[in-house]
Amino acid sequence: MASVVEALVAGGKANPGPPLGPALGPLGVNIKDVVDKINEATRDYNGMQVPVKIIVDEKKNFEIEVGTPPTSALLMKEAGVEKGTGESGTNVIGDLKIEQISKVARMKRNDILSYSLKSAAKEIIGSCVPLGITVEGLSPRECQKAIDEGQFDERFDSEEW
């Protein structure tokens, strides 16, 4: 019977202290090896909280599954801000390009229900509304309409989903 440990760790900065050490210690695995593998797998999410799942089998072998940070955290990182606006719709804290939205959409690919990069981008842009982030200088809703009208098609066609 395999044991599963789930934790939220800082991307690229996991350590043997809580929450990992106390949870992994009784399972008999080499905690340093687990932490090193987690840090390697999460280094792209530096500074963000990342969900990880460590599966340990009876022979003390382990497997790590790394989730993706919340969409809002990825958008704020792309915009270079620490937190969203407290006044959605009135304060703008940042502006993103379609390419940045596409990058976030690709990171969240396994969590998104969309079948194309274009529709995934629209889904991600919807998360910009409560954060106070504009896209290409447009409000998120205006940008979604512009995408529907084909305004950014040339920037989606060249990118693989």
C-alpha positions as CSV (number, residue, x, y, z in Angstrom):
1,M,0.0,0.0,0.0
2,A,1.5,3.3,-1.1
3,S,1.5,6.3,1.2
4,V,0.7,9.8,-0.1
5,V,1.8,13.1,1.3
6,E,0.3,16.3,-0.1
7,A,1.8,19.7,0.7
8,L,2.1,23.2,-0.5
9,V,5.7,24.3,-0.9
10,A,7.5,27.4,-2.1
11,G,8.6,26.8,-5.7
12,G,12.3,25.8,-5.9
13,K,12.7,26.4,-2.2
14,A,11.3,23.3,-0.4
15,N,13.2,22.3,2.7
16,P,13.3,19.3,5.1
17,G,11.4,21.3,7.7
18,P,7.6,21.4,8.1
19,P,5.5,20.5,6.3
20,L,7.6,17.9,4.4
21,G,10.1,16.6,7.0
22,P,7.5,15.6,9.7
23,A,5.3,14.0,7.1
24,L,8.0,12.1,5.3
25,G,10.2,11.0,8.3
26,P,7.9,8.1,9.4
27,L,7.8,6.8,5.8
28,G,11.5,6.0,5.9
29,V,12.5,7.8,2.6
30,N,15.6,9.9,2.2
31,I,14.1,13.4,2.8
32,K,17.0,15.2,1.2
33,D,16.5,13.3,-2.1
34,V,12.8,14.1,-2.0
35,V,13.4,17.8,-1.3
36,D,16.0,18.0,-4.1
37,K,13.7,16.4,-6.6
38,I,10.8,18.7,-5.6
39,N,13.1,21.8,-5.9
40,E,14.2,20.6,-9.3
41,A,10.6,20.1,-10.5
42,T,9.3,23.4,-9.1
43,R,12.2,25.8,-9.9
44,D,10.1,27.4,-12.7
45,Y,7.6,28.5,-10.0
46,N,10.2,30.3,-7.9
47,G,8.6,32.2,-5.1
48,M,5.1,30.9,-5.6
49,Q,3.2,28.3,-3.5
50,V,3.1,25.0,-5.5
51,P,1.0,22.0,-4.6
52,V,3.0,18.7,-4.6
53,K,2.1,15.1,-4.0
54,I,4.7,12.6,-2.9
55,I,3.8,8.9,-3.4
56,V,5.9,6.5,-1.4
57,D,5.6,2.7,-2.0
58,E,6.4,-0.2,0.3
59,K,10.0,-0.4,-1.0
60,K,10.7,3.3,0.0
61,N,10.6,4.4,-3.7
62,F,9.0,7.7,-4.2
63,E,7.3,9.6,-7.1
64,I,6.5,13.3,-7.1
65,E,3.6,14.9,-8.8
66,V,3.7,18.7,-9.1
67,G,0.6,20.7,-9.6
68,T,0.4,24.3,-10.9
69,P,0.0,27.4,-8.9
70,P,-3.3,29.2,-9.0
71,T,-4.0,31.1,-12.2
72,S,-4.1,34.4,-10.2
73,A,-0.6,33.8,-8.9
74,L,0.8,33.1,-12.4
75,L,-0.9,36.3,-13.7
76,M,0.4,38.4,-10.9
77,K,3.9,37.0,-11.5
78,E,3.6,37.9,-15.2
79,A,2.4,41.4,-14.3
80,G,5.2,41.9,-11.7
81,V,2.8,42.7,-8.8
82,E,2.6,41.2,-5.3
83,K,-1.2,41.3,-5.0
84,G,-4.4,42.2,-7.0
85,T,-6.3,45.4,-6.6
86,G,-8.8,45.7,-3.8
87,E,-11.2,47.6,-6.2
88,S,-11.9,45.5,-9.2
89,G,-13.1,47.5,-12.2
90,T,-11.7,50.9,-11.0
91,N,-8.0,50.3,-10.3
92,V,-5.6,48.8,-12.8
93,I,-2.4,47.3,-11.4
94,G,-0.8,45.9,-14.6
95,D,-1.2,45.2,-18.3
96,L,-0.3,41.9,-20.0
97,K,0.4,41.0,-23.6
98,I,-1.3,38.2,-25.4
99,E,2.0,36.3,-25.4
100,Q,2.0,36.4,-21.6
101,I,-1.6,35.2,-21.4
102,S,-0.7,32.3,-23.8
103,K,2.3,31.4,-21.5
104,V,0.0,31.2,-18.5
105,A,-2.6,29.2,-20.5
106,R,0.1,26.6,-21.5
107,M,1.2,26.3,-17.8
108,K,-2.4,25.6,-16.8
109,R,-3.1,23.3,-19.8
110,N,-3.9,20.3,-17.7
111,D,-6.3,22.3,-15.5
112,I,-8.2,24.0,-18.3
113,L,-11.2,22.6,-20.2
114,S,-10.4,24.5,-23.4
115,Y,-9.5,22.7,-26.7
116,S,-7.6,25.5,-28.3
117,L,-5.0,28.1,-27.2
118,K,-7.4,30.9,-28.2
119,S,-10.3,29.7,-26.0
120,A,-7.8,28.9,-23.1
121,A,-6.5,32.5,-23.4
122,K,-10.0,33.8,-23.0
123,E,-10.5,31.6,-19.9
124,I,-7.2,33.0,-18.4
125,I,-8.2,36.6,-19.3
126,G,-11.4,36.1,-17.3
127,S,-9.2,35.7,-14.2
128,C,-7.7,39.1,-14.8
129,V,-11.0,40.8,-14.0
130,P,-10.9,40.6,-10.2
131,L,-7.1,41.2,-10.1
132,G,-7.3,44.6,-11.9
133,I,-5.1,43.5,-14.8
134,T,-5.7,44.7,-18.4
135,V,-4.7,42.9,-21.5
136,E,-3.1,44.7,-24.5
137,G,-4.5,47.9,-22.9
138,L,-8.0,46.7,-23.0
139,S,-10.3,45.7,-20.1
140,P,-10.4,41.8,-19.8
141,R,-14.0,41.7,-21.2
142,E,-13.1,44.0,-24.1
143,C,-10.1,41.8,-24.9
144,Q,-12.2,38.7,-24.9
145,K,-14.5,40.4,-27.4
146,A,-11.5,41.4,-29.5
147,I,-10.3,37.8,-29.5
148,D,-13.8,36.6,-30.6
149,E,-13.7,39.2,-33.5
150,G,-10.3,37.8,-34.6
151,Q,-8.2,40.8,-33.7
152,F,-5.3,38.7,-32.3
153,D,-5.7,35.6,-34.6
154,E,-2.2,36.1,-36.1
155,R,-0.7,35.8,-32.6
156,F,-2.5,32.6,-31.8
157,D,-2.1,30.8,-35.1
158,S,1.7,30.5,-34.8
159,E,1.5,29.1,-31.3
160,E,1.1,25.4,-30.6
161,W,-1.5,24.3,-28.0
